[in-house]
Amino acid sequence: MSSCISREETVPPDSLPVVTEKLTRAFGRFVAVDRVDLTLRAGEIFGFLGPNGAGKSTTIKMLCGILAPSSGNAWVGGFDVAREPERIRRIIGYMSQKFSLYEDLRAEENIEFFGGVQGLDESRLRRRQQWAVETARLGEYRREFARNLPVGVRQRLALVCATLHEPPILFLDEPTSGVDPVSRRDFWDFIHDLSSSGVTTLVSTHYMDEAEHCDRLALMHRGRLVASGTPRELKEMDRRVSVLEIETGDLLGVMNLLSGVPGVRDVTLHGNRVHAVVREAENVRRALLESAGARRIDIGSVLPIASSLEDAFVSLLED
């Protein structure tokens, strides 16, 4: 595996669960991950945000020892991802973007299989099996084939299977995709429980409400790290950008007007209001009111509101 890697000998960092230095992965001329620097602290929940194709899954696969880096360095649990992938796999839990269970095995058979793969002895496996059934709330589903389980139950099962061996580091690649809101909340409760016990978790997600659960976030776009920080820091990162909330009886008319106003970055509907991510809010407000008046479009109010993480996400990607 190491024959395709161009890298220098470096000393692994001490006491940090995950560290990357200019981590890069190319597929021919296409650079999927481009010189990414990350540092994860013990026990934190670190979120990966970014559109499809941003490089999130490729980064996670390198950190899990599944893909070799093209260049750069990375350590997980103090082990080099390029030279010690087998040692890394013993100390991590990994839940892939796709369904990560054996569909032709029953729920309890999946638990037993993964416990065996993870090297649990018989006594510990029995204890962890009981824990898994209770934690994933399998109950009536214990003897059900994995392919027949409801999506939320499948994902809970996949998560407990990934953590049977009590790994100190956990990688979750879009684990709640397609899961109902109640199951997503339960899923995150479990992640927070793991974090409180010292488990470090890196999780990729498209859901902005889930990103708010993270201690810190990294925003990736086209393989590069665009920004990182706490959710609050990301929302405050671009102070040139504001959000205006417009009350109107003609939502479509106002959205069309805004598309032609200089300084408008993004326009979305929020219930019976229009939200506009803008630069130079006062100039945008005046231009909107003038255009609306000329076209006899009634506007009740145009008020600044606090930026959301989604607003920050759109703004940072466009810079």
Phi and psi in degrees as a GROMACS rama.xvg file:
@    title "Ramachandran Plot"
@    xaxis  label "Phi"
@    yaxis  label "Psi"
@TYPE xy
-75.1187  -10.6264  SER-2
-65.2394  -23.2353  SER-3
-95.9255  11.9182  CYS-4
-107.447  128.394  ILE-5
-104.418  108.951  SER-6
-160.566  160.139  ARG-7
-99.6128  154.524  GLU-8
-68.0505  128.715  GLU-9
-135.794  162.085  THR-10
-91.7105  128.211  VAL-11
-65.4047  145.525  PRO-12
-70.6551  151.574  PRO-13
-96.4912  141.767  ASP-14
65.7441  19.7826  SER-15
-122.829  129.545  LEU-16
-63.5686  -42.411  PRO-17
-139.361  130.063  VAL-18
-141.374  134.356  VAL-19
-127.554  147.626  THR-20
-131.671  108.7  GLU-21
51.0907  40.4287  LYS-22
-65.4367  127.337  LEU-23
-137.12  140.723  THR-24
-138.669  122.804  ARG-25
-117.314  144.984  ALA-26
-117.259  95.7147  PHE-27
65.4922  -125.427  GLY-28
-86.8831  -10.485  ARG-29
-86.3785  122.299  PHE-30
-97.1661  106.686  VAL-31
-80.052  -35.6485  ALA-32
-132.226  125.26  VAL-33
-122.451  95.786  ASP-34
53.3195  57.1959  ARG-35
-89.1581  128.235  VAL-36
-110.454  122.23  ASP-37
-136.362  149.58  LEU-38
-140.268  120.839  THR-39
-108.921  138.071  LEU-40
-96.2766  156.338  ARG-41
-61.0788  129.68  ALA-42
82.0572  -0.482937  GLY-43
-89.7387  158.025  GLU-44
-103.273  114.091  ILE-45
-111.957  123.661  PHE-46
-100.599  140.612  GLY-47
-106.845  118.463  PHE-48
-114.003  147.863  LEU-49
160.247  155.268  GLY-50
-68.8157  169.297  PRO-51
-57.178  137.111  ASN-52
84.2148  7.13125  GLY-53
-74.2018  -20.9487  ALA-54
111.498  5.56384  GLY-55
-64.5442  -51.4887  LYS-56
-64.5211  -38.9422  SER-57
-63.5819  -40.8617  THR-58
-61.8121  -46.1263  THR-59
-62.0512  -41.2565  ILE-60
-63.9491  -35.6519  LYS-61
-66.3708  -41.8955  MET-62
-66.9292  -26.3674  LEU-63
-85.0202  -3.4937  CYS-64
79.4801  15.7422  GLY-65
-86.3675  -38.349  ILE-66
-115.685  139.791  LEU-67
-84.6614  139.772  ALA-68
-65.7285  150.582  PRO-69
-79.2151  -34.9724  SER-70
-160.785  173.308  SER-71
86.7133  -176.107  GLY-72
-135.328  154.824  ASN-73
-156.936  143.329  ALA-74
-129.642  139.453  TRP-75
-126.94  119.203  VAL-76
62.3401  25.5197  GLY-77
86.392  -4.65215  GLY-78
-98.1318  142.798  PHE-79
-75.7573  126.139  ASP-80
-66.1145  -27.9637  VAL-81
-83.4267  -36.8086  ALA-82
-99.9072  -19.6236  ARG-83
-131.248  46.3257  GLU-84
-61.4242  -35.0077  PRO-85
-65.9773  -38.8142  GLU-86
-67.7297  -35.4257  ARG-87
-65.2923  -42.726  ILE-88
-62.6181  -22.6582  ARG-89
-79.5058  -17.4071  ARG-90
-113.152  5.16236  ILE-91
-119.8  158.828  ILE-92
-111.769  141.412  GLY-93
-137.101  126.941  TYR-94
-121.658  113.247  MET-95
-78.022  168.017  SER-96
-62.9064  -38.0982  GLN-97
-87.3001  165.684  LYS-98
-56.9596  120.587  PHE-99
-108.363  39.5681  SER-100
-126.299  165.511  LEU-101
-89.4053  110.233  TYR-102
-68.1216  -22.6787  GLU-103
-88.9499  3.0715  ASP-104
-104.67  149.88  LEU-105
-72.6014  165.986  ARG-106
-54.9727  -50.3501  ALA-107
-70.0554  -26.7046  GLU-108
-71.3012  -35.5151  GLU-109
-60.8332  -43.5494  ASN-110
-60.5037  -46.2387  ILE-111
-64.6833  -40.304  GLU-112
-63.0812  -50.1874  PHE-113
-67.2901  -33.3079  PHE-114
-62.3437  -39.4801  GLY-115
-67.1555  -43.235  GLY-116
-60.6788  -36.2847  VAL-117
-82.195  0.983906  GLN-118
81.305  22.3026  GLY-119
-73.7365  134.837  LEU-120
-73.6116  169.702  ASP-121
-59.7028  -42.7261  GLU-122
-64.9194  -46.6271  SER-123
-67.949  -37.2651  ARG-124
-61.1395  -41.8269  LEU-125
-63.0853  -41.6765  ARG-126
-64.6823  -43.5773  ARG-127
-72.2026  -29.4092  ARG-128
-62.008  -45.0076  GLN-129
-63.3837  -42.648  GLN-130
-59.6523  -44.7348  TRP-131
-62.9808  -44.2258  ALA-132
-62.8809  -41.3544  VAL-133
-71.4161  -43.7163  GLU-134
-67.5597  -42.5573  THR-135
-82.5507  -2.0187  ALA-136
50.0036  53.2399  ARG-137
-73.7711  -44.3867  LEU-138
43.7819  -111.155  GLY-139
-66.3323  -12.6143  GLU-140
-93.4234  -0.0991775  TYR-141
-54.4106  -41.4583  ARG-142
-96.8695  9.20639  ARG-143
-85.8429  140.195  GLU-144
-64.494  141.604  PHE-145
-57.0395  -34.7182  ALA-146
-65.4993  -19.9877  ARG-147
-98.3816  -1.09999  ASN-148
-75.5904  146.11  LEU-149
-58.0598  151.634  PRO-150
-55.3439  -45.9251  VAL-151
-61.7638  -39.5837  GLY-152
-68.2496  -40.887  VAL-153
-58.365  -45.6286  ARG-154
-68.0935  -36.9715  GLN-155
-63.1353  -41.3572  ARG-156
-63.1057  -43.8221  LEU-157
-61.3591  -38.464  ALA-158
-68.3957  -43.9294  LEU-159
-68.5432  -32.7178  VAL-160
-64.3413  -35.2109  CYS-161
-74.9234  -15.1159  ALA-162
-120.342  13.5082  THR-163
-57.108  -38.4897  LEU-164
-87.247  11.2091  HIS-165
54.3198  56.5899  GLU-166
-70.9491  146.388  PRO-167
-78.7577  -13.7519  PRO-168
-132.164  134.43  ILE-169
-130.78  131.894  LEU-170
-116.349  122.627  PHE-171
-124.701  116.638  LEU-172
-102.58  100.576  ASP-173
46.5714  59.2112  GLU-174
-71.4011  -19.7577  PRO-175
-109.762  17.703  THR-176
-61.5132  123.509  SER-177
81.5715  4.96548  GLY-178
-92.3141  142.342  VAL-179
-67.9803  158.509  ASP-180
-57.3677  -38.82  PRO-181
-66.2017  -44.1985  VAL-182
-65.633  -36.6199  SER-183
-62.5949  -41.3682  ARG-184
-63.5364  -43.5569  ARG-185
-60.9169  -41.6502  ASP-186
-58.1442  -46.3166  PHE-187
-71.2285  -30.3922  TRP-188
-59.0306  -41.6895  ASP-189
-66.1419  -41.9543  PHE-190
-61.2848  -40.9407  ILE-191
-65.7357  -36.5679  HIS-192
-62.1438  -42.6393  ASP-193
-63.0758  -42.0447  LEU-194
-61.72  -40.7395  SER-195
-66.2598  -21.0079  SER-196
-92.9887  3.6876  SER-197
103.083  1.06925  GLY-198
-75.4481  132.091  VAL-199
-91.0812  128.813  THR-200
-125.696  129.108  THR-201
-109.925  121.754  LEU-202
-130.809  130.691  VAL-203
-97.3517  144.582  SER-204
-155.833  155.329  THR-205
-103.561  -8.23502  HIS-206
-89.1776  121.092  TYR-207
-67.4694  -33.6816  MET-208
-66.8072  -31.657  ASP-209
-70.0423  -37.5367  GLU-210
-59.5236  -30.6788  ALA-211
-65.6786  -19.4405  GLU-212
-77.0157  -14.6745  HIS-213
-82.8161  148.513  CYS-214
-70.8057  -42.9666  ASP-215
-140.854  161.61  ARG-216
-134.174  151.699  LEU-217
-125.073  130.928  ALA-218
-101.833  118.942  LEU-219
-109.315  145.371  MET-220
-152.333  124.346  HIS-221
53.4386  40.6338  ARG-222
85.7087  -7.49196  GLY-223
-110.639  152.656  ARG-224
-82.358  112.324  LEU-225
-84.2411  -41.6183  VAL-226
-161.686  157.29  ALA-227
-150.23  155.019  SER-228
154.916  -173.789  GLY-229
-72.0132  161.488  THR-230
-53.1198  -40.9256  PRO-231
-65.6827  -41.9681  ARG-232
-63.2324  -39.4462  GLU-233
-65.2864  -39.9884  LEU-234
-65.8822  -26.6439  LYS-235
-99.7868  2.19018  GLU-236
-65.6678  -42.0865  MET-237
-107.602  90.0475  ASP-238
-74.837  -8.35107  ARG-239
-74.7326  -16.3593  ARG-240
-100.223  134.769  VAL-241
-125.927  168.659  SER-242
-122.592  127.215  VAL-243
-107.452  136.578  LEU-244
-107.811  123.695  GLU-245
-112.321  126.312  ILE-246
-98.6858  126.721  GLU-247
-158.84  156.147  THR-248
-89.1997  -5.36913  GLY-249
-124.455  79.4747  ASP-250
-61.4913  -47.4533  LEU-251
-65.256  -39.7249  LEU-252
-61.422  -43.7223  GLY-253
-66.4396  -40.4184  VAL-254
-62.9582  -39.0117  MET-255
-65.5702  -40.468  ASN-256
-61.9055  -45.1558  LEU-257
-62.6567  -30.3771  LEU-258
-63.3388  -19.344  SER-259
-105.88  5.29119  GLY-260
-92.8081  125.861  VAL-261
-60.4845  140.927  PRO-262
94.7329  -6.82645  GLY-263
-85.8876  122.785  VAL-264
-94.5323  -35.02  ARG-265
-160.961  145.462  ASP-266
-132.19  129.196  VAL-267
-140.368  157.957  THR-268
-92.2976  135.972  LEU-269
-131.41  91.9522  HIS-270
65.4115  -123.228  GLY-271
-102.299  28.0107  ASN-272
-126.689  156.185  ARG-273
-108.228  131.288  VAL-274
-109.169  133.223  HIS-275
-126.301  124.249  ALA-276
-87.5796  120.3  VAL-277
-137.396  160.342  VAL-278
-106.935  147.437  ARG-279
53.9937  67.6476  GLU-280
-55.8611  -40.4962  ALA-281
-66.3606  -39.3006  GLU-282
-63.877  -40.7652  ASN-283
-65.1271  -43.039  VAL-284
-59.5318  -46.683  ARG-285
-63.9038  -44.3531  ARG-286
-63.7672  -38.4505  ALA-287
-65.1876  -45.5567  LEU-288
-64.6186  -38.6097  LEU-289
-64.7111  -45.3044  GLU-290
-65.3026  -40.6007  SER-291
-65.4214  -40.5234  ALA-292
-62.7899  -42.7727  GLY-293
-63.8227  -29.6339  ALA-294
-103.202  7.35131  ARG-295
57.1194  41.801  ARG-296
-98.871  122.959  ILE-297
-78.0705  129.187  ASP-298
-123.667  124.32  ILE-299
-77.3992  -46.4455  GLY-300
-158.367  154.516  SER-301
-132.486  105.7  VAL-302
-126.505  141.495  LEU-303
-73.2892  141.25  PRO-304
-132.225  167.244  ILE-305
-66.9483  141.603  ALA-306
-68.7477  143.879  SER-307
-96.2717  169.797  SER-308
-64.0772  -34.2053  LEU-309
-64.5052  -39.983  GLU-310
-60.0642  -45.1953  ASP-311
-63.7384  -40.1042  ALA-312
-57.7842  -49.8316  PHE-313
-63.5655  -44.4859  VAL-314
-64.3352  -45.4898  SER-315
-67.9099  -33.9653  LEU-316
-69.0982  -29.9867  LEU-317
-84.1385  -14.3678  GLU-318
